[in-house]
Amino acid sequence: IIHTDTGLGDFDHHQADRGLQRICATSLVFDYVSHLHPDLAQDEALKYLVEYVTQVDHFEEYTWPDSMNLRYQLMLQNLIDGAKKTVFSDDETVTHFGMQCLDSAYAVLSEQIEAQDEIAKKGITFDTKWGKGLAISSSNDEVVRVAQKSGYVVALRKDIDTGAIRIKAVPGKDIDLTPIYEKIKTMDKTGYWYFHPGKTMLLNGSTKDPSRTPSPLTLDQIIVLFRDVIPA
C-alpha cells in the first residue's frame, strides 16, 4: 500500500521541509510518474488538472475573481464534498465518485486544449456584419464553443467523420441567421437542417439521431454565402 497526503511518505507534503512549499500530494505523484513516463510531462490537460488541485489544496480560491460567487460551489471539490454529506455514506464510494469526476474533467480539458490547437492550426477566419467568424473542419464539437469564447461571433464546423455542419452565433448581439437558413434551403435539397427559434443556431445532422442526413455543402460555400447574403 502506498499512502498519499498522509504518513509523511514520499507523496505527503506535511513534513517540516515541505510544509511551506507550493506542492501537494497530486503534484508529488505527477512529478514521480512523469519521471517514469516523460510523455506525461507534455500532457497539457493533465498538467492543468494538477495545477488546479494544487490551487485548491492551498486554498488559493480566495484569490479567484469574484471568489464569493455561488458558481464556485459547482466545482469539482465542492461536488465531492457535497456527495459525502448527502449521497454517499462510505469513503470507498466517495472515492470512486471522485475518480469518475476527475476522469470526466480530464476528458473535457483534453477536448478544449485540442480544440484550441485545431483552431490555431486550421481555422479559417472570415468577416460578418457582426464581427469575425471562424470556419473549421473537425470532429471535435468543442471547437465551436472555444471559437465563440475566443471572440468569434459566428462559428461554422463541418464534422470530418459525418459531414454534418453546425453554424452557431453568440447570443446577445441581435444576430439573426434567418437569411442564411433561407438561402441554404434553396441550395441544399439533401441535408436535414434545424433552425433554432433563437435564430442563432443552424444545425445540420444530429448526434442524437444518426438518420438525419448530413449536408453536401462545403465550408467554403457557406463562407461565400455569408458574404453574399449578409455582407459585412
Summary of the structure (lengths in Angstrom):
residues: 232
radius of gyration: 23.1
end to end distance: 64.2
largest distance: 73.0
contacts: 621
relative contact order: 0.08
helix: 48%
strand: 13%
